[in-house]
Amino acid sequence: MRKFLFVLLFIIASLSYLFEVDELLVKKFTFFNDFKITYINKFINISSSVEKHFNQATTIEKLTIENNELKEYKILYTTTQKQLDAMKEFLVHVELTQLKPKIELVKVLSYINFNDFTKVWLDKKPEDEDILGLITENYAAGIVVNKDGRSVGLLNGNKESSYAVFIGENKVPGIITASKTQDELLIKYIPIWAEINKGDEVITSGMDNIFFEGLKVGRIVEITNLPDMKIATVKPYVNVLKKKYFYTYKNNVQVPKQVEVKEEKDSKKTTEKK
């Protein structure tokens, strides 16, 4: 029955176009023309919407793939950028042409003891038994010692880490060491007659042959007067426990110990001759 109706409607439509019936209807009944135009416009709009929908689905799929690729590139970029930033953070610009020291970039491998964050293994093979200075940016971070052929970093705050410093503009001498609190340091053996004040800047003195003079350490926040010396509490500029890379500093100008021994031998020879 449906096939019969479809064939009948098709024949009627064909005859109407053949004998120009549609033009006659349009002339006599204008609402047929309006209906026809509305139908055509709706059909076009629906067709456009369907096509637009499929185009959007294709575009969304394409953009999703591109977005996933961009995310991968972003992760690679972020990782590389962090590595570069970590390297740049530890670039030190100091003029040491006269001393000609040896400066090497080292990486923290791990903690030696999990209950002590101030003592770490470094990826450097010791050359000798000399104590090296440990630097981050333009700040003193601690010292490096040789332990059974491996480099151990004793960071600021470790009870075994100590080095010579100057305090303030008058360059008052002292020895910096660990404090009871993790975020502070102490300067001991400050002469009792020395004039120091809160807010004075602390720098390395280089008098211990570990560092050169001028590396920043921190500022004085408290002063304690004892009968034979003064002790100053220092607030460090940087938290070295968060660092992954450091520079080791070795002063190639050695203290002439051999000369001192030779002089002692010469004096003994002179005494024996007498």
Disulfide bonds with the S-S distance in Angstrom:
none
